Amino acid sequence: MTVYAIDDLHAEIAYIAYYFHWPLSEILDLEHGERRRYIRQIGTINQHVAGKGGGQGRQGIQA
């Protein structure tokens, strides 16, 4: 079993919750890879909305 840094987990949870408004229980039920995929997708959406094309991730959250 791989140990995941708690600060990184909290940052991912906060990022997804902020943008998707999902409850904590649903975010915690996601596998690590699924959370990372949603973080990349949020980054892409943000880049598109900002008119900067298809970027990934978010400052402070590495995809």
Summary of the structure (lengths in Angstrom):
residues: 63
radius of gyration: 11.8
end to end distance: 20.8
largest distance: 40.3
contacts: 141
relative contact order: 0.15
helix: 60%
strand: 3%
